[in-house]
Amino acid sequence: MATIHDVAKDSGYSIATVSRVLNNDPSLSVTEETRSKIHDSALKVGYQKKVLKPLIKNVAFLYWITEKDELKDVYFRGMRLELEKQALENNIELKMYTMEEGIEKVPTTIRGFIAVGAFTKKELTHLHTITENGVFLDTSPDSIYYDSVRPDLDEMTETAINFFTSKGHKNIGFIGGTFHDRNDDTEKMDFRERQFRFYMNEIGLLKEEYIFVQRGFSFNTGIELMEKAINTLGDQLPSAFFIAADPIAIGCLQVLNEKGILIPNQVSIISINNLNMTKYLSPPLTTFDIDMKEMVKNGIQMLKEQILENRKVRKKLFIEAELIKRKTTEE
């Protein structure tokens, strides 16, 4: 088994310097050339196979979420922060590129990428010319060419509906946003709405008048759509709503509370994301907890397999979520 002494001998640096570089000592000041040479030597003599996390440079983080959208939906901010944290822990040198900068700004020299957000077919085609190594988080827009890690929205939708029906609900509504297709600048049906329609139809409970959607997944979306539902349906409001995301649900709760509609006695609610604030709402929100840490962890592992092991078989991973039962649903 190779040791630090072997790395020091091969690289030409002292044992102390090699040890501090391989242990990512933040107080050590050396050039990038020195770090790279020591890591290369460690890989050469086999030290990394046992204990070293090899330095992976030139990895692009394609963050195709606007600042405005991130402010409206903190889900993506959490994903970005978790990715930056885990990249550092895994010795991956990430450089972020944004939609505002454009796909052309991504260097042709990158070893791979991790991407978040919505991409056009033209942008994906451009990526094909740059690298074979890439992972999409939260979406799977190019599964033939790249890996993806996504929350299992279909399973969450079915689980929510099954929970409601087990409590005797037959009138179940849906409130959510639409997917903005940047290819033709149109709004498309979101995965959650599509699965809601499919499964509710399967069990014979689908009612078109109980579905309310518009562009956006924000607090204001929830306010506007719940007010529309109440104004449209009046006393015929569904006894339960599956809501596409926590920010929307928070807006819905505010409207229901202001209107004096009792939760969950008159209307039960299940949402998705389990944002930190949801446990402090009035009443606390029943919601699915998406394990962001696990999703990012698997995405990083997939990229490392592509870069370090030259894996060519594409992977598509769905992450399950736990339903956190609180006071917006019956016990």
Helices and strands as residue ranges (DSSP letters): H 4-11, H 15-22, H 32-45, G 47-49, E 56-64, H 67-72, H 74-89, E 92-98, G 103-105, E 112-117, H 121-128, E 134-137, E 147-151, H 153-166, E 172-181, E 186-189, H 191-202, G 208-210, E 211-215, H 219-233, G 234-236, E 240-243, H 246-258, E 268-273, G 276-280, E 286-290, H 292-309, E 316-319, E 321-324
